């Protein structure tokens, strides 16, 4: 009974996050962290794998639709408001996770607006990704009656004046009326089973402080002109995916939402990829969130500290290194798209581009006046040593190919970018390092890429050396300064990408899966981040009208709440892949910045040309 991915709202307390369907069902929540086991896992299973329904009683669950639903986030927050209207009345359900405190709480407040609405509640708690039935019983304490669920080290408590009274098939079910002017609060608390249960939350105070936190954080954003609403929401998503205690940024709060419905491209994204996190840091810095960037730098220093030969492409939220991949065979997957995986075997891959992304982000932080300390610059020198020692090594590429290793052009360019950052750190910022050797490696890489990464027969850069296939990561080449956006070789490459990788709707796929063996059956949907890269390329190479058209097409793919998944099924007009996806949102920000910059430049250029063309008699005296 899961819903289309775009019908889910997302709320976060900067530790974990919940997905709530348009029909009022919490179908995904992992506790106590994003990467912990789920308590509600219906998103990748069935109702029996855990969910918490709260909605008007009756036809909505039977798809008869007696309740009209309107929902939104309170402006500049992750407080979700859903307005339900039935034939007998209207209620407002406000859902959020309070910021701060010692643990995670999910609050659902029902307010009667008109008439009388009968609400239905179904609570199915399943620990261990839907596999473990907890022991559930009622308790009574100073805060009143509650339902307490315990299984091993975990405990969850539901506090409410309207606790479900009926138990059926390991579910707790109940209905209750809500009259106009009435307010009813439900609170689900997570805590360690050996600890004393947490006290009831003052919902009025928590709602105020949480709203204040989000709105104050987002107030740092300075209007850019166009796409302000989308950029601001995207920045909020990036913040919501950041763990407040460690500074780690997860790629998405979900696992195994399919990149192809019915296929096997189902991955766990609840970890911290150095690449994604570095690009997130860059997007935040561009819009004035320097403190968050420093916080992430500290996470990076802790995570990758040690022998540079042990550098990984991804880590756990706290910097954990062991993320073994396994299949949860008891879960059927989202709409039957199995297998459901937890952990990620890509942690063991060598991807040559990662150090480049990290070095570029840290260089931009340095350019904004942030000084390197006794730890941060030596760490970067170690990473450059890692690049140097792997200079002749093939890799798996940015898309984590599960086939044979090759020389990926994008990876080689990012190795060039890493060395370029090292050289500039010495020459422009006075830091210590073997600049002559780094400069020689940089130039050797450039010559090699131009000779082997550019195919003169097809007049395009290619995905790998000695090949004729292209992939969308080639759009990154001008982003890191390897060549100009309007360089004739880049423009020719863009033309090739348009020919080979644009689908019928005008969105870009990553690469041709049928022609580029990646260890899996071919087939996937357009990758939203790649299409946003194309917007940036268009905008910065003078194709502004086309950039705007594609940007508007991509914005139309987002949910009504402004959230984006990883991919988009243009045939079914629906989202695919893990959700909400940091990579999609950070590339949206880059695309909007490029378009706004191009528009300002075009306006200024037009004004200058108009002024220059005016004759003496046309000018004011």
C-alpha positions in Angstrom: 0.0 0.0 0.0 3.0 2.3 -0.4 2.3 5.5 -2.4 4.2 7.1 -5.3 7.5 8.4 -4.0 6.6 12.1 -4.7 3.5 11.8 -2.4 5.7 11.5 0.7 6.6 14.4 2.9 9.9 14.4 4.8 10.5 15.7 8.3 13.8 15.7 10.2 15.3 16.4 13.7 18.9 16.5 12.3 19.4 13.0 13.7 16.9 11.0 11.6 13.9 11.6 9.5 10.4 10.2 8.7 8.5 9.9 5.4 4.8 10.5 5.7 2.4 9.7 2.8 -0.3 12.0 1.5 -2.8 9.4 3.1 -1.4 10.1 6.6 0.8 7.0 7.0 4.4 7.2 8.4 5.9 4.5 6.3 9.6 5.1 7.0 11.4 6.0 10.2 14.8 4.7 11.4 15.8 5.2 15.1 17.9 6.6 16.5 19.9 7.6 13.4 19.3 7.9 9.7 21.3 4.6 9.2 19.7 2.7 12.1 17.2 -0.1 11.8 13.7 0.9 10.8 10.7 1.0 13.2 8.3 1.8 10.4 9.4 0.0 7.2 6.3 -0.2 5.1 8.0 1.9 2.4 10.1 -1.0 1.2 7.6 -3.7 2.4 4.0 -3.9 3.5 1.9 -2.5 6.3 3.0 -5.5 8.4 6.6 -4.2 8.3 5.6 -1.2 10.4 3.7 2.0 9.9 1.7 4.6 11.8 -1.6 5.8 10.1 -3.4 8.9 11.2 -6.2 10.0 8.9 -10.0 10.5 8.7 -11.7 7.2 9.2 -13.2 5.5 6.2 -12.7 5.7 2.5 -9.2 7.2 2.1 -7.6 3.9 3.0 -10.0 2.2 0.6 -9.1 4.7 -2.1 -12.7 6.1 -2.1 -11.4 9.5 -1.4 -14.0 11.2 0.9 -11.3 13.5 2.4 -9.8 16.4 0.4 -6.2 16.8 1.3 -4.0 19.9 1.0 -0.6 20.0 2.5 2.4 22.3 2.8 5.5 23.0 4.9 5.2 26.0 7.1 7.4 28.5 5.3 11.1 27.9 5.7 10.7 24.9 8.0 10.2 21.2 8.1 6.9 21.4 9.9 4.4 19.6 7.7 0.8 20.7 7.7 -2.0 18.5 6.2 -5.5 19.8 6.0 -8.3 17.2 5.7 -11.8 18.1 4.7 -14.6 15.5 4.9 -18.4 15.8 4.6 -18.7 16.4 8.3 -15.9 18.8 9.0 -12.2 19.8 8.7 -9.1 19.2 10.7 -5.4 20.3 10.4 -2.7 17.7 11.2 0.7 19.3 12.0 3.7 16.9 12.1 7.3 17.6 13.0 10.3 16.3 14.9 11.5 18.7 17.6 15.0 20.0 17.3 17.2 19.4 20.3 16.7 17.3 23.3 18.3 14.0 24.2 16.4 11.8 21.7 14.0 11.7 18.8 10.3 12.4 19.0 7.7 12.4 16.3 4.8 14.8 17.1 1.4 14.7 15.4 -1.0 17.4 16.4 -4.7 17.3 15.3 -6.7 20.5 15.5 -10.4 20.7 14.8 -11.3 23.5 12.4 -14.9 22.9 11.4 -17.6 20.5 12.4 -16.7 17.0 13.6 -14.2 14.6 12.0 -13.8 11.0 13.0 -10.0 10.2 12.9 -8.5 6.7 12.6 -5.2 5.6 14.1 -3.3 2.4 13.2 0.0 1.7 14.9 2.2 -1.2 13.8 5.6 -1.0 15.4 8.2 -3.4 13.9 11.8 -3.2 14.9 14.8 -4.6 13.0 13.5 -3.5 9.5 10.1 -5.0 10.1 11.4 -8.4 11.3 11.1 -8.0 15.1 7.7 -7.8 16.9 8.2 -5.7 20.1 6.5 -6.5 23.4 3.8 -3.8 23.7 2.0 -2.9 26.9 0.3 0.0 28.6 2.0 1.9 31.4 0.8 4.6 33.7 3.1 7.3 35.1 3.0 10.9 36.2 2.3 12.0 32.6 -0.6 9.6 32.3 -1.2 6.6 30.1 1.1 5.4 27.3 1.9 2.5 25.1 5.4 1.2 25.6 7.1 -1.1 23.0 10.3 -2.9 23.8 12.6 -5.2 21.9 16.2 -5.7 23.0 18.1 -2.4 23.3 15.3 -0.3 21.7 12.1 1.1 23.1 9.4 3.3 21.7 6.6 5.0 23.6 3.4 6.5 22.3 1.9 9.2 24.6 -1.6 10.5 23.7 -4.9 11.1 25.3 -6.4 9.0 22.4 -4.4 5.8 22.6 -5.7 3.0 20.3 -7.8 0.6 22.4 -8.1 -2.3 20.1 -5.3 -4.8 19.3 -5.7 -7.0 16.1 -3.1 -8.9 14.2 -0.2 -7.3 16.1 -1.6 -3.8 15.3 -3.1 -1.2 17.7 -6.2 0.4 16.2 -8.6 3.1 17.3 -10.9 5.9 16.2 -11.7 9.2 18.0 -13.7 12.3 17.1 -12.2 15.7 16.8 -14.5 18.7 17.3 -14.0 22.2 16.0 -11.7 24.1 18.4 -10.3 20.9 19.9 -6.5 20.0 19.9 -5.2 16.5 20.4 -1.4 15.7 20.5 0.2 12.4 19.8 3.9 11.9 20.7 6.1 9.0 19.7 9.4 8.9 21.7 12.4 6.7 21.0 14.9 5.8 23.7 17.1 3.0 24.9 15.2 0.3 26.6 17.4 0.4 29.8 16.7 4.1 30.3 13.8 5.8 32.1 11.1 6.7 29.5 11.2 10.4 28.5 8.7 12.9 29.8 5.9 14.3 27.8 6.9 17.1 25.4 5.4 20.5 25.7 4.1 20.6 22.1 3.4 24.3 22.0 7.0 25.1 23.1 8.5 22.4 20.9 6.5 23.7 17.9 7.7 27.2 18.5 11.4 26.4 19.1 11.5 24.0 16.1 9.9 26.5 13.8 12.2 29.3 15.1 15.2 27.1 14.5 14.4 26.3 10.8 13.3 29.8 10.0 16.3 31.4 11.6 18.6 29.0 9.8 17.1 29.7 6.4 17.1 33.4 7.0 20.8 33.4 6.2 19.8 32.9 2.6 20.2 36.0 0.4 17.7 36.4 -2.5 19.3 35.6 -5.9 16.4 36.6 -8.0 14.9 33.6 -9.8 14.2 30.2 -8.2 14.6 31.6 -4.7 11.9 29.3 -3.3 13.4 26.2 -4.9 17.0 27.1 -3.8 15.9 27.8 -0.2 14.0 24.6 0.1 17.0 22.7 -1.4 19.3 24.3 1.2 16.9 23.3 3.9 16.9 19.7 2.6 20.7 19.6 2.7 20.6 20.8 6.3 17.9 18.3 7.2 20.1 15.5 5.9 23.0 16.7 8.2 23.5 14.9 11.5 23.7 17.7 14.1 26.0 15.8 16.5 28.6 14.5 14.0 28.3 16.9 11.0 28.0 13.9 8.6 25.7 14.5 5.6 23.8 11.5 4.3 23.1 11.2 0.6 19.4 10.4 1.4 17.4 9.1 4.4 16.2 6.0 2.6 17.4 2.7 1.3 16.5 0.6 -1.8 13.9 3.0 -3.4 14.4 1.7 -7.0 16.3 3.5 -9.7 14.2 1.3 -12.1 10.8 -0.1 -10.9 11.0 -3.8 -10.8 14.8 -3.8 -11.3 17.7 -4.5 -9.0 19.3 -1.0 -8.9 18.3 -0.6 -5.2 21.0 0.9 -2.9 21.3 2.1 0.6 22.0 5.9 0.6 21.9 6.5 4.4 25.7 7.1 4.5 28.1 9.9 4.0 29.8 9.9 0.5 32.8 12.2 0.5 31.8 13.4 -3.0 28.2 14.3 -2.2 29.2 15.9 1.1 31.9 18.0 -0.5 29.5 19.2 -3.1 26.9 19.9 -0.4 29.5 21.9 1.5 30.2 23.9 -1.7 26.5 24.7 -2.3 26.1 25.9 1.3 29.2 28.0 1.2 28.0 29.7 -1.9 25.0 30.9 0.0 26.6 32.0 3.2 26.4 28.9 5.4 30.0 28.9 6.3 29.5 27.5 9.8 28.0 24.3 8.4 30.9 24.0 6.0 33.4 24.2 8.9 31.3 21.6 10.8 31.5 19.3 7.9 35.3 19.9 7.5 35.7 18.7 11.1 33.7 15.6 10.4 35.9 15.0 7.4 39.1 15.4 9.4 37.9 12.8 11.9 36.6 10.3 9.3 39.6 10.2 7.0 42.3 10.6 9.7 45.0 7.9 9.6 46.9 6.3 6.9 45.9 7.9 3.6 46.1 4.5 2.0 42.9 3.6 4.0 40.9 6.5 2.4 37.3 5.4 1.5 34.7 7.0 -0.7 32.1 6.9 2.0 31.7 6.5 5.8 29.0 6.1 8.4 27.4 9.1 10.0 29.9 9.1 12.8 32.8 8.2 10.5 32.4 4.5 10.7 34.3 2.5 8.1 32.6 -0.9 8.0 29.4 -0.7 6.0 29.0 -4.3 4.8 26.2 -4.8 2.3 23.5 -7.4 2.9 20.1 -8.3 1.5 16.9 -8.2 3.7 15.2 -11.1 2.1 12.0 -10.8 4.3 11.2 -7.4 2.6 9.6 -7.5 -0.9 10.9 -4.0 -1.8 9.1 -0.8 -2.9 6.4 -2.0 -5.3 8.1 -5.4 -5.4 11.5 -3.9 -6.5 13.9 -6.2 -4.7 16.3 -6.8 -3.3 16.2 -4.5 -0.3 19.8 -3.8 0.7 21.3 -2.3 3.8 25.0 -1.3 3.9 26.8 -0.5 0.6 29.4 -2.6 -1.0 30.6 0.4 -2.9 32.5 1.4 0.2 35.2 -1.0 -0.9 35.6 0.5 -4.4 38.4 2.8 -5.5 36.9 5.9 -7.2 39.6 8.2 -8.4 37.5 11.3 -8.5 36.7 11.6 -4.8 39.8 13.4 -3.6 39.3 16.0 -6.3 35.8 16.8 -5.1 37.0 17.2 -1.5 40.0 19.3 -2.5 37.9 21.6 -4.6 35.4 22.2 -1.8 38.2 22.8 0.8 39.9 25.2 -1.6 36.7 27.2 -1.9 36.5 27.3 1.8 40.0 28.6 1.9 39.2 31.2 -0.7 36.5 32.5 1.6 39.1 33.4 4.2 39.0 30.2 6.4 42.5 29.4 7.6 43.9 26.0 7.6 44.9 24.6 11.0 47.5 22.2 12.1 45.3 19.3 11.1 43.4 20.3 8.0 46.3 21.2 5.6 48.4 18.1 6.5 45.4 16.0 5.9 45.0 17.5 2.4 48.6 16.9 1.7 48.0 13.2 2.6 45.1 13.1 0.2 47.3 14.4 -2.6 49.9 11.8 -1.7 47.1 9.2 -2.1 46.3 10.6 -5.6 49.9 10.5 -6.5 50.3 6.9 -5.4 47.3 5.8 -7.4 48.1 7.9 -10.5 48.3 4.8 -12.7 45.4 2.9 -11.2 42.1 2.3 -12.9 38.9 2.8 -10.9 35.1 2.2 -10.8 34.1 5.8 -11.6 31.7 8.3 -10.2 28.7 6.0 -10.9 30.1 3.1 -8.9 30.3 0.6 -11.8 30.2 -2.9 -10.5 32.0 -4.2 -13.5 35.7 -4.1 -14.4 37.8 -1.1 -13.5 38.8 1.4 -16.3 40.3 4.8 -16.8 37.3 7.1 -16.5 37.9 10.5 -18.0 35.9 12.2 -15.2 38.0 10.5 -12.6 41.2 11.6 -14.3 40.0 15.2 -14.5 39.2 15.2 -10.8 42.7 13.9 -10.1 43.9 16.8 -12.1 41.7 19.1 -10.1 43.1 17.8 -6.8 46.6 18.6 -7.9 45.5 22.0 -9.2 44.1 22.8 -5.8 47.4 21.7 -4.2 49.5 23.9 -6.5 47.3 27.0 -5.9 47.3 26.4 -2.1 51.0 26.8 -2.2 51.3 29.5 -4.8 48.4 31.7 -3.8 48.0 31.0 -0.1 51.5 30.3 1.1 51.0 26.8 2.3 53.8 24.3 2.3 54.0 21.5 -0.2 56.1 20.0 -3.0 54.6 22.4 -5.5 57.1 21.5 -8.3 56.1 17.8 -8.2 52.4 18.6 -7.9 52.6 20.9 -10.9 54.4 18.3 -13.0 51.7 15.7 -12.2 49.0 18.2 -13.0 50.5 18.9 -16.4 51.1 15.2 -17.1 47.4 14.5 -16.3 46.2 17.3 -18.6 48.2 16.1 -21.5 47.1 12.5 -20.9 43.4 13.5 -20.7 43.6 15.6 -23.9 45.3 12.8 -25.7 43.3 9.7 -24.4 40.1 11.2 -23.0 39.1 13.1 -26.2 38.2 11.1 -29.2 38.9 13.1 -32.4 36.9 10.7 -34.5 33.6 11.5 -32.7 34.8 15.0 -31.7 34.0 14.5 -28.0 35.4 13.6 -24.7 34.5 10.0 -23.8 33.4 8.1 -20.7 36.6 6.1 -20.6 39.9 6.2 -22.4 39.9 4.6 -25.9 36.1 4.4 -26.1 33.3 6.1 -28.1 30.7 6.1 -25.3 30.0 9.3 -23.3 28.5 9.9 -19.9 27.0 12.9 -18.2 29.9 13.3 -15.7 31.8 15.0 -18.6 29.7 18.1 -17.8 31.8 18.5 -14.7 35.0 19.3 -16.7 34.4 23.1 -16.9 33.0 23.2 -13.4 36.5 22.5 -12.0 38.3 24.7 -14.5 39.8 22.0 -16.7 38.6 24.0 -19.7 36.1 26.7 -20.4 32.4 26.2 -20.7 32.5 27.6 -24.2 35.6 25.7 -25.3 35.0 24.2 -28.7 35.8 20.7 -27.4 33.4 21.1 -24.6 30.6 22.4 -26.9 31.2 19.4 -29.2 31.0 17.1 -26.2 27.7 18.7 -25.1 26.4 18.1 -28.6 27.3 14.4 -28.3 25.7 14.1 -24.9 22.5 15.6 -26.3 22.5 13.1 -29.2 23.3 10.0 -27.1 21.9 10.6 -23.6 18.8 12.9 -23.9 15.6 10.9 -23.5 12.4 11.7 -25.3 11.3 14.2 -22.7 14.5 16.2 -22.8 16.1 14.9 -19.6 19.6 13.4 -19.4 20.5 9.8 -18.4 23.9 9.2 -16.8 25.2 6.8 -19.6 23.8 4.2 -21.9 23.5 1.2 -19.6 23.1 -1.1 -22.6 26.4 0.0 -24.0 28.4 0.5 -20.7 28.6 -2.7 -18.7 28.1 -1.8 -15.0 27.5 -5.2 -13.6 23.7 -5.0 -13.7 20.9 -5.5 -16.2 20.5 -2.4 -18.5 17.9 0.2 -18.0 17.3 3.2 -15.7 15.6 6.6 -15.8 17.0 10.1 -16.3 19.2 11.2 -13.5 18.1 14.6 -12.2 21.5 15.8 -11.1 22.9 15.3 -14.6 20.1 17.3 -16.1 20.8 20.1 -13.6 24.4 20.0 -14.7 23.2 20.5 -18.3 21.3 23.6 -17.2 24.5 24.9 -15.7 26.4 24.2 -18.9 23.8 25.8 -21.1 23.6 28.9 -18.8 27.4 29.4 -18.7 27.9 28.9 -22.4 25.3 31.4 -23.6 22.3 29.2 -24.2 20.2 30.9 -21.5 16.8 30.3 -23.0 17.4 26.6 -23.3 18.8 26.6 -19.8 15.7 28.2 -18.5 13.4 25.8 -20.4 15.2 22.8 -19.0 15.3 24.2 -15.5 11.6 24.8 -15.5 11.1 21.2 -16.8 13.1 19.9 -13.9 11.4 22.0 -11.3 8.1 20.6 -12.5 9.4 17.1 -11.6 9.6 18.0 -7.9 6.9 17.1 -5.4 4.3 19.6 -4.3 6.5 20.1 -1.2 9.6 20.9 -3.3 11.4 17.6 -2.8 13.4 15.7 -5.4 14.4 12.1 -5.7 17.4 10.7 -7.6 15.8 9.9 -10.9 12.5 10.6 -12.8 10.4 8.1 -14.8 9.4 10.3 -17.7 7.0 7.7 -19.1 5.1 7.2 -15.8 5.6 10.8 -14.8 6.9 9.8 -11.3 10.0 9.9 -9.2 12.4 7.0 -8.8 15.3 6.4 -6.5 16.1 7.4 -2.9 14.3 10.4 -1.6 14.9 13.2 -0.9 18.2 13.1 -2.6 21.0 15.5 -1.6 22.7 15.2 -5.0 19.6 16.4 -6.9 19.1 19.3 -4.5 22.7 20.5 -4.5 22.8 20.5 -8.3 19.5 22.4 -8.4 21.3 25.1 -6.4 24.2 25.2 -8.8 21.9 25.4 -11.8 19.9 28.2 -10.3 23.1 30.1 -9.5 24.4 29.7 -13.0 21.1 30.9 -14.5 20.9 33.9 -12.2 24.5 34.8 -13.0 23.9 34.4 -16.7 20.7 36.6 -16.6 22.5 39.3 -14.6 25.4 39.3 -17.1 23.0 39.3 -20.1 21.1 42.3 -18.6 24.3 44.2 -17.9 25.7 43.4 -21.4 22.4 44.5 -23.0 22.4 47.8 -21.1 26.0 48.4 -22.1 25.3 47.7 -25.8 22.3 50.0 -25.7 24.3 52.7 -24.1 27.2 52.3 -26.6 24.9 52.4 -29.6 23.3 55.7 -28.6 24.5 58.7 -30.7 25.4 62.1 -29.1 22.0 63.5 -29.7 20.4 60.5 -28.0 22.2 61.1 -24.7 20.9 63.3 -21.9 22.5 66.7 -21.7 
